[in-house]
């Protein structure tokens, strides 16, 4: 290793050139095959290299090219992320040498072989990760090595290391509440109702949300229909000082950069472990300065948690980590058998939210009730409130219009959105193929259909449900309507829905007393 | 998944353009940021995409560019490996869509979660791997998932799947012998002596070897000093038909393409598991049509195996797999406490080999003895040979010049090398800092020093040892000589050697009777 590092001293220097290659999160650099700095067999295409200029160093993946227009023989082309992170101007001198792996990889290898890691090792791993010293492969090694077994001490150390790696928010208030749902349920935009209620009561609730990754909408995508959500830390603090709450995208606040990196590898691998989920959520809440946290675990056959036992195990893990860091964590399980609200896709969901906040009689009752229930839990964190009166207080704030006024104030403080907020002009109804009662709705299939229709890229694309579990329907009546902007996308979504509507019906000859949940 | 695949139908078509980007093994494609086929948020930089043209499909990693010189708006740039593997001419039409993960990844995820895989699942994984459908990250997932635990059934299925994925050689002879060393010991070019002896006796020994990956020389690099080694399957068969043996690089024979891919990920991660090692070696031997195999396991403090217990476990694993496939496997442990022979680096090692083959009195005795011992084991696979007479027969073939004649025939059949075969003109001697007896030689450090001096890129760079374990030396006498072509590389190697010569001395006041092994 030492020898490798030393050899950079005598390597020819190249001039930095900025090349417009968007390589996602990866640092990629391009070198000419005729470069004097390139020694065949030392550097291979896609091998890892270390860039150096003075005291600055960066690890990157190497591409070798014959395209003279891209880089000259005495140049090194830095792709967008590499150029930004290296922070040296174009034209400056730089050396390139084979990269040694980060030392913390020894700990990762230890973990793979079944060793337990100490907090220093975990800190070193997270530090190297956050500074882009790990390749995707090395990140995968850490994730998979940790997937099979992680002690509670390791989990706690991981949460702490991840929370310390990014922005750490401090608030002047003794009580800072937050809510989090583990996701997976279409619709379900409770945060956009809970935050205005809780802020209207006077509690501090600085909510950051994610954008859709594999779903048709994240809370940030839906809120963006109404307001700007690309808000940084300073502006976030101003909004919270003015309104007690906010509803912004977490991407500019940088609460857990390590988590963003880990997720970018977990996602394509579809790795989903309880410990990583808890570390991801709790590191962000710790960094966000939350003192009281409500976690929503939807349970249902097509939800992330299939049964109460899974939910219980996850609850214990959240509580354990919360206790360790002095965060009051309350975990509740909710009905995850079907979508919450009627809209799926940012614009349609935003319409549901505004219908609830404006007490529109056509507002989806399930979204209203679930939001009130969650708000009730959060309100009872207020020591001034009598035990058991949270729900009544939440309903009072919603019914009186106080929550809607607060939402308007938050929208004004964050700024109006510049997004297109119209609903897809192309529509098609998916109808029941027989008489019956809705017994099951497949959340995964509805998410897929809404994405096929164009959500969340087209904010107004998506699905509006006309029936929920327990509702009776006759053959030929619409189950839901698909909205799109693009003919071919509508056709694809309709074809997919006709193959699998996501709805299961039972044909009950005798009308039953069962109603929608 | 079905929806994803279908959406390709309506995607705009792009024209294939070949772009000169050497991206190693990875399929990389480049698209213009202004392309009509690019939908932001669907494709991100470095995301995985699927290319389609008619019935052809290929998975690749996407780069997005603003560089108009690289790709136009209606073009898709295919990097070298992607262009070669897709096999469609430039200008043809192609669609690009987000890639679904290979289905066999479900089995990989199962393995990560502790499930045992059946042969069909392992076959599907190896098939997808071999067809470049796995990203590096996904390959790492498989390796790490298998690293913690693999049943013997899984190992056998893996060996078989890997062997079937590439070239499978058939030989007209009932006995096809082979030898393999797990590596790690500098020098140690026994194959180049064993193959001529065994072939001179009349047994078939079609030997393929690797090039250096992390060492200063592989057998293929050293043989290349004397003969062409970039030999394909048909030519290999001709050489073996003419000479009974060959000494070629395995890279063009493609015996286990899956192994080449796995190794390219194991190496940067420094993953080293017994099961993967056995799968790697045995899949190649099975594909190579070997009937009798001798495995050399060097044991020593800086060898790959530190003690006899480790070697025993590995031996059992080789024997188990060999028995399953009907390959007669013999595993022997050898002295891995120090380099074998005096030279380290291709040209210096080739000189040792030729000194042994020509019975030069200055030839290194340890290399000669070890080669005779290995050849003796192989010769006894000949049913015509009396038990116990293998060693005598090997020595007879070596001493008589029959082995040297065979080596010349092999060199002639493979063709003369076009490589530079001179020894580095720049030299520096590393001397003993005190009187004493050599008690230890660090193989890892000598490998590093030889690489720093320029081996294997400069074939004539490396190290020549003057002392081995048990030899007495006086202060100021040379331990070894470093050879290089480049002043700065010589300086770096000397500086590194002065910091750590790799030699440990004990100062025995009384001369002892201990001699070099």
Interface residues (C-beta under 8 A of the other chain):
Chain A: X2 X3 X6 X7 X9 X10 X19 X20 X21 X22 X23 X24 X25 X26 X28 X30 X33 X39 X40 X41 X42 X44 X45 X46 X47 X48 X63 X64 X65 X66 X67 X69 X70 X79 X80 X81 X101 X105 X109 X112 X113 X114 X135 X136 X137 X138 X139 X140 X141 X144 X145 X147 X148 X265 X268 X269 X270 X271 X448 X451 X452 X456 X457 X488 X489 X492 X493 X495 X496 X499
Chain B: X2 X3 X6 X7 X9 X10 X19 X20 X21 X22 X23 X24 X25 X26 X28 X30 X33 X39 X40 X41 X42 X44 X45 X46 X47 X48 X63 X64 X65 X66 X67 X69 X70 X79 X80 X81 X101 X105 X109 X112 X113 X114 X135 X136 X137 X138 X139 X140 X141 X144 X145 X147 X148 X265 X268 X269 X270 X271 X448 X449 X451 X452 X456 X457 X488 X489 X492 X493 X495 X496
